Amino acid sequence: MIKLENHLGTIEISQEYFANLVGHAASECFGVSGMVFSDPTQGIRSALNRQDVADKGVKVKTIGGRLSIELHIVVTYGVNIAAIVKSIVNKVRYTVEEATGLEVEKVDVFVDGMKSE
């Protein structure tokens, strides 16, 4: 649960909502083949549930009332990684700020692999 307080009150948004929002925005970018587990607990939960976890490859934290997002992705072989990462950062920041009204401090993108398609 992401919980932020401002002058109007408390804002609570579920981790699952953020994971779906961020994951969908990142997956729509050209050159992204998929998301990968960002930590071992996501892999364990996926194995126990025998299905994909909603927050696959996504971590969201709050820093001083602003959001910090971490993404772990697989890109398509042969594409410009710098351009893909820039596109993902811009799209995720815009999508989250428009959908929630919360300010995004930073978006870190980790390319964990390449896939030929």
N, CA, C and O of each residue as an XYZ file, in Angstrom:
468
protein
N       0.842     -1.171      0.000
C       0.000      0.000      0.000
C       0.897      1.247      0.000
O       1.783      1.384      0.844
N       0.661      2.131     -0.936
C       1.373      3.403     -0.996
C       0.529      4.410     -0.231
O      -0.644      4.612     -0.543
N       1.128      5.038      0.765
C       0.397      5.969      1.619
C       1.146      7.291      1.664
O       2.307      7.341      2.072
N       0.482      8.361      1.244
C       1.066      9.690      1.252
C       0.116     10.655      1.949
O      -1.104     10.533      1.843
N       0.691     11.608      2.658
C      -0.127     12.619      3.316
C       0.194     13.978      2.722
O       1.354     14.299      2.462
N      -0.858     14.782      2.510
C      -0.673     16.149      2.052
C      -1.639     17.054      2.818
O      -2.277     16.616      3.775
N      -1.743     18.300      2.401
C      -2.588     19.256      3.118
C      -4.085     18.916      3.033
O      -4.875     19.417      3.833
N      -4.467     18.093      2.097
C      -5.871     17.712      1.956
C      -6.237     16.455      2.745
O      -7.417     16.202      2.985
N      -5.240     15.666      3.150
C      -5.497     14.434      3.892
C      -4.535     13.341      3.492
O      -3.419     13.607      3.045
N      -4.980     12.099      3.658
C      -4.152     10.934      3.377
C      -4.597     10.272      2.078
O      -5.790     10.105      1.825
N      -3.625      9.902      1.269
C      -3.892      9.197      0.012
C      -3.341      7.788      0.154
O      -2.168      7.607      0.480
N      -4.180      6.792     -0.088
C      -3.747      5.399     -0.055
C      -4.085      4.744     -1.390
O      -5.233      4.759     -1.833
N      -3.066      4.171     -2.018
C      -3.258      3.487     -3.298
C      -2.601      2.121     -3.183
O      -1.475      2.006     -2.699
N      -3.297      1.100     -3.622
C      -2.781     -0.259     -3.467
C      -1.572     -0.502     -4.372
O      -1.450      0.077     -5.451
N      -0.699     -1.362     -3.904
C       0.502     -1.743     -4.658
C       0.092     -2.409     -5.975
O       0.746     -2.212     -6.999
N      -0.979     -3.188     -5.950
C      -1.439     -3.880     -7.153
C      -1.861     -2.888     -8.236
O      -1.571     -3.090     -9.415
N      -2.553     -1.804     -7.830
C      -2.961     -0.787     -8.797
C      -1.731     -0.160     -9.456
O      -1.673     -0.035    -10.679
N      -0.743      0.236     -8.636
C       0.475      0.824     -9.180
C       1.207     -0.145    -10.090
O       1.688      0.236    -11.157
N       1.290     -1.400     -9.664
C       1.997     -2.397    -10.470
C       1.334     -2.560    -11.832
O       2.016     -2.613    -12.855
N       0.027     -2.637    -11.846
C      -0.692     -2.769    -13.122
C      -0.530     -1.518    -13.976
O      -0.303     -1.615    -15.181
N      -0.646     -0.351    -13.362
C      -0.524      0.914    -14.082
C       0.870      1.076    -14.692
O       1.008      1.379    -15.877
N       1.888      0.871    -13.875
C       3.270      1.041    -14.320
C       3.669     -0.051    -15.313
O       4.273      0.230    -16.348
N       3.325     -1.296    -14.989
C       3.666     -2.412    -15.871
C       3.034     -2.285    -17.243
O       3.672     -2.566    -18.257
N       1.777     -1.860    -17.274
C       1.077     -1.689    -18.551
C       1.719     -0.553    -19.364
O       1.929     -0.691    -20.569
N       2.025      0.555    -18.703
C       2.650      1.691    -19.400
C       4.013      1.300    -19.968
O       4.331      1.647    -21.106
N       4.816      0.586    -19.190
C       6.150      0.187    -19.655
C       6.063     -0.835    -20.781
O       6.831     -0.766    -21.741
N       5.135     -1.781    -20.672
C       5.001     -2.839    -21.680
C       4.545     -2.308    -23.031
O       4.817     -2.921    -24.063
N       3.855     -1.175    -23.033
C       3.371     -0.591    -24.284
C       4.478      0.074    -25.093
O       4.296      0.345    -26.281
N       5.610      0.338    -24.474
C       6.709      1.024    -25.163
C       7.370      0.090    -26.180
O       7.514     -1.109    -25.945
N       7.764      0.668    -27.307
C       8.421     -0.084    -28.360
C       9.719     -0.692    -27.846
O      10.498     -0.017    -27.173
N       9.953     -1.953    -28.156
C      11.199     -2.617    -27.807
C      11.179     -3.374    -26.502
O      12.134     -4.090    -26.200
N      10.115     -3.240    -25.708
C      10.032     -3.954    -24.436
C       9.402     -5.321    -24.694
O       8.260     -5.411    -25.143
N      10.156     -6.384    -24.407
C       9.650     -7.748    -24.608
C       8.867     -8.253    -23.413
O       7.996     -9.112    -23.554
N       9.173     -7.724    -22.237
C       8.457     -8.166    -21.051
C       9.095     -7.632    -19.790
O      10.070     -6.881    -19.822
N       8.511     -8.045    -18.671
C       8.993     -7.657    -17.356
C       9.577     -8.903    -16.698
O       9.156    -10.022    -16.992
N      10.549     -8.706    -15.807
C      11.148     -9.817    -15.081
C      11.055     -9.535    -13.584
O      10.889     -8.389    -13.168
N      11.163    -10.584    -12.787
C      11.054    -10.440    -11.345
C      12.140     -9.518    -10.818
O      13.315     -9.670    -11.152
N      11.735     -8.558     -9.990
C      12.692     -7.593     -9.449
C      13.344     -8.071     -8.163
O      14.375     -7.538     -7.755
N      12.751     -9.076     -7.517
C      13.366     -9.649     -6.325
C      12.894    -11.092     -6.153
O      11.906    -11.492     -6.768
N      13.579    -11.868     -5.336
C      13.253    -13.289     -5.178
C      11.848    -13.554     -4.643
O      11.260    -14.590     -4.952
N      11.301    -12.638     -3.847
C       9.964    -12.887     -3.279
C       8.894    -12.913     -4.363
O       7.913    -13.646     -4.237
N       9.062    -12.130     -5.423
C       8.095    -12.169     -6.515
C       8.126    -13.530     -7.204
O       7.078    -14.068     -7.560
N       9.314    -14.084     -7.394
C       9.441    -15.406     -8.010
C       8.843    -16.498     -7.146
O       8.207    -17.419     -7.658
N       9.041    -16.403     -5.841
C       8.486    -17.403     -4.922
C       6.963    -17.331     -4.922
O       6.289    -18.359     -4.983
N       6.416    -16.098     -4.852
C       4.950    -15.957     -4.879
C       4.360    -16.494     -6.173
O       3.296    -17.114     -6.167
N       5.051    -16.255     -7.284
C       4.573    -16.743     -8.575
C       4.574    -18.263     -8.620
O       3.648    -18.878     -9.148
N       5.625    -18.869     -8.060
C       5.712    -20.331     -8.048
C       4.645    -20.939     -7.144
O       4.050    -21.960     -7.489
N       4.402    -20.334     -6.011
C       3.392    -20.857     -5.076
C       1.974    -20.708     -5.628
O       1.140    -21.596     -5.453
N       1.706    -19.591     -6.292
C       0.373    -19.344     -6.844
C       0.185    -19.972     -8.219
O      -0.934    -20.045     -8.728
N       1.282    -20.423     -8.816
C       1.287    -20.991    -10.174
C       0.721    -20.025    -11.216
O       0.078    -20.434    -12.183
N       0.973    -18.754    -10.997
C       0.553    -17.733    -11.946
C       1.466    -16.520    -11.809
O       2.229    -16.415    -10.848
N       1.386    -15.619    -12.761
C       2.184    -14.395    -12.699
C       1.679    -13.498    -11.579
O       0.475    -13.423    -11.332
N       2.595    -12.823    -10.907
C       2.208    -11.873     -9.870
C       1.943    -10.523    -10.523
O       2.541    -10.194    -11.548
N       1.047     -9.747     -9.929
C       0.644     -8.472    -10.522
C       1.790     -7.466    -10.578
O       1.847     -6.636    -11.486
N       2.698     -7.540     -9.615
C       3.771     -6.548     -9.548
C       5.084     -7.036    -10.149
O       6.158     -6.605     -9.728
N       5.004     -7.916    -11.113
C       6.209     -8.469    -11.735
C       7.078     -7.359    -12.324
O       6.656     -6.622    -13.215
N       8.294     -7.261    -11.804
C       9.250     -6.297    -12.319
C       9.058     -4.870    -11.870
O       9.736     -3.975    -12.375
N       8.150     -4.625    -10.929
C       7.843     -3.254    -10.513
C       8.018     -3.109     -9.004
O       7.522     -3.927     -8.230
N       8.732     -2.056     -8.597
C       8.827     -1.673     -7.190
C       8.496     -0.196     -7.095
O       9.027      0.616     -7.853
N       7.615      0.155     -6.159
C       7.247      1.551     -5.958
C       7.480      1.897     -4.496
O       7.018      1.189     -3.601
N       8.200      2.993     -4.257
C       8.459      3.476     -2.900
C       8.138      4.957     -2.839
O       8.095      5.641     -3.861
N       7.912      5.443     -1.625
C       7.721      6.880     -1.441
C       8.962      7.461     -0.784
O       9.507      6.897      0.164
N       9.398      8.608     -1.311
C      10.547      9.324     -0.765
C      10.121     10.775     -0.575
O       9.960     11.520     -1.542
N       9.944     11.159      0.671
C       9.573     12.548      0.969
C       8.290     12.984      0.303
O       8.187     14.121     -0.157
N       7.309     12.103      0.243
C       6.029     12.454     -0.360
C       5.985     12.339     -1.872
O       4.977     12.675     -2.493
N       7.071     11.868     -2.469
C       7.114     11.669     -3.921
C       7.429     10.208     -4.206
O       7.977      9.508     -3.355
N       7.084      9.751     -5.401
C       7.227      8.342     -5.746
C       8.572      8.044     -6.405
O       9.097      8.835     -7.188
N       9.105      6.888     -6.062
C      10.308      6.359     -6.707
C       9.919      5.003     -7.287
O       9.468      4.118     -6.561
N      10.094      4.846     -8.596
C       9.667      3.635     -9.295
C      10.888      2.920     -9.863
O      11.774      3.544    -10.446
N      10.919      1.607     -9.685
C      12.003      0.776    -10.202
C      11.388     -0.288    -11.108
O      10.458     -0.988    -10.708
N      11.905     -0.407    -12.322
C      11.401     -1.371    -13.304
C      12.520     -2.312    -13.745
O      13.663     -1.893    -13.929
N      12.176     -3.583    -13.911
C      13.106     -4.581    -14.444
C      12.482     -5.142    -15.712
O      11.407     -5.739    -15.675
N      13.174     -4.943    -16.849
C      12.592     -5.302    -18.144
C      13.522     -6.180    -18.968
O      14.708     -6.323    -18.672
N      12.937     -6.765    -20.016
C      13.678     -7.476    -21.063
C      13.373     -6.728    -22.355
O      12.215     -6.430    -22.651
N      14.422     -6.425    -23.125
C      14.236     -5.685    -24.369
C      14.433     -6.593    -25.577
O      15.022     -7.670    -25.478
N      13.936     -6.142    -26.701
C      14.100     -6.853    -27.957
C      15.520     -6.628    -28.475
O      16.016     -5.502    -28.465
N      16.168     -7.693    -28.925
C      17.540     -7.617    -29.431
C      17.606     -6.675    -30.631
O      16.759     -6.725    -31.524
N      18.619     -5.822    -30.637
C      18.878     -4.968    -31.785
C      18.285     -3.577    -31.694
O      18.476     -2.772    -32.605
N      17.575     -3.273    -30.629
C      16.991     -1.938    -30.508
C      17.917     -1.043    -29.680
O      18.774     -1.526    -28.941
N      17.729      0.242    -29.818
C      18.524      1.223    -29.090
C      18.045      1.274    -27.640
O      16.961      1.789    -27.363
N      18.841      0.748    -26.722
C      18.433      0.638    -25.317
C      18.262      2.011    -24.684
O      17.322      2.216    -23.916
N      19.132      2.943    -24.983
C      19.020      4.287    -24.404
C      17.688      4.941    -24.803
O      17.040      5.585    -23.979
N      17.288      4.774    -26.059
C      16.026      5.350    -26.532
C      14.828      4.676    -25.860
O      13.854      5.340    -25.507
N      14.906      3.364    -25.688
C      13.814      2.631    -25.041
C      13.663      3.085    -23.595
O      12.552      3.343    -23.132
N      14.775      3.183    -22.888
C      14.735      3.581    -21.480
C      14.178      4.992    -21.338
O      13.360      5.249    -20.454
N      14.607      5.898    -22.190
C      14.091      7.274    -22.148
C      12.591      7.298    -22.396
O      11.860      8.024    -21.723
N      12.134      6.514    -23.353
C      10.712      6.420    -23.661
C       9.917      5.869    -22.475
O       8.841      6.373    -22.151
N      10.456      4.832    -21.832
C       9.782      4.223    -20.677
C       9.686      5.214    -19.526
O       8.628      5.351    -18.912
N      10.775      5.899    -19.230
C      10.788      6.865    -18.127
C       9.731      7.943    -18.352
O       8.963      8.266    -17.446
N       9.696      8.496    -19.558
C       8.721      9.545    -19.868
C       7.285      9.026    -19.801
O       6.413      9.683    -19.232
N       7.039      7.853    -20.377
C       5.681      7.311    -20.408
C       5.198      6.943    -19.013
O       4.060      7.252    -18.657
N       6.038      6.291    -18.215
C       5.650      5.890    -16.865
C       5.402      7.125    -15.997
O       4.401      7.190    -15.283
N       6.302      8.097    -16.056
C       6.122      9.328    -15.265
C       4.810     10.018    -15.635
O       4.036     10.389    -14.752
N       4.555     10.190    -16.924
C       3.332     10.848    -17.376
C       2.095     10.063    -16.946
O       1.144     10.645    -16.425
N       2.100      8.746    -17.162
C       0.939      7.908    -16.846
C       0.610      7.954    -15.360
O      -0.551      8.127    -14.987
N       1.615      7.801    -14.513
C       1.384      7.798    -13.063
C       0.909      9.161    -12.579
O      -0.031      9.242    -11.789
N       1.548     10.232    -13.042
C       1.150     11.563    -12.594
C      -0.251     11.925    -13.069
O      -0.995     12.577    -12.335
N      -0.626     11.522    -14.269
C      -1.972     11.799    -14.771
C      -3.035     10.965    -14.049
O      -4.118     11.467    -13.749
N      -2.731      9.702    -13.771
C      -3.722      8.804    -13.163
C      -3.906      9.054    -11.671
O      -5.005      8.877    -11.146
N      -2.837      9.465    -10.980
C      -2.910      9.574     -9.525
C      -2.780     10.996     -9.000
O      -3.222     11.281     -7.886
N      -2.191     11.884     -9.767
C      -1.949     13.239     -9.291
C      -0.743     13.335     -8.375
O      -0.470     14.401     -7.823
N      -0.020     12.240     -8.205
C       1.167     12.219     -7.355
C       2.411     12.481     -8.190
O       2.485     12.071     -9.349
N       3.389     13.166     -7.601
C       4.613     13.506     -8.317
C       5.595     12.341     -8.269
O       5.799     11.729     -7.221
N       6.198     12.045     -9.415
C       7.186     10.973     -9.514
C       8.571     11.584     -9.368
O       8.983     12.419    -10.174
N       9.287     11.160     -8.330
C      10.657     11.639     -8.068
C      11.613     11.103     -9.122
O      12.368     11.862     -9.729
N      11.578      9.775     -9.338
C      12.476      9.166    -10.319
C      11.918      7.835    -10.777
O      11.127      7.189    -10.090
N      12.363      7.450    -11.968
C      12.040      6.144    -12.542
C      13.362      5.501    -12.933
O      14.060      5.995    -13.818
N      13.702      4.406    -12.278
C      14.923      3.663    -12.592
C      14.540      2.438    -13.416
O      13.677      1.659    -13.012
N      15.178      2.272    -14.562
C      14.894      1.137    -15.449
C      16.141      0.265    -15.526
O      17.223      0.736    -15.876
N      15.974     -1.010    -15.195
C      17.057     -1.977    -15.257
C      16.767     -2.958    -16.388
O      15.738     -3.634    -16.382
N      17.668     -3.031    -17.346
C      17.520     -3.975    -18.450
C      18.190     -5.265    -18.005
O      19.417     -5.343    -17.937
N      17.378     -6.281    -17.699
C      17.884     -7.535    -17.161
C      18.112     -8.601    -18.225
O      18.609     -9.684    -17.918
N      17.758     -8.309    -19.457
C      17.988     -9.293    -20.502
C      17.561     -8.799    -21.861
O      16.933     -7.749    -22.000
N      17.929     -9.602    -22.890
C      17.528     -9.317    -24.263
C      16.874    -10.560    -24.837
O      17.215    -11.684    -24.470
N      15.937    -10.343    -25.736
C      15.204    -11.441    -26.327
C      15.095    -11.192    -27.824
O      14.767    -10.085    -28.251
N      15.368    -12.211    -28.613
C      15.202    -12.066    -30.069
C      13.777    -12.470    -30.410
O      13.244    -13.452    -29.894
N      13.180    -11.686    -31.292
C      11.785    -11.997    -31.654
C      11.622    -12.221    -33.099
O      10.513    -12.492    -33.561
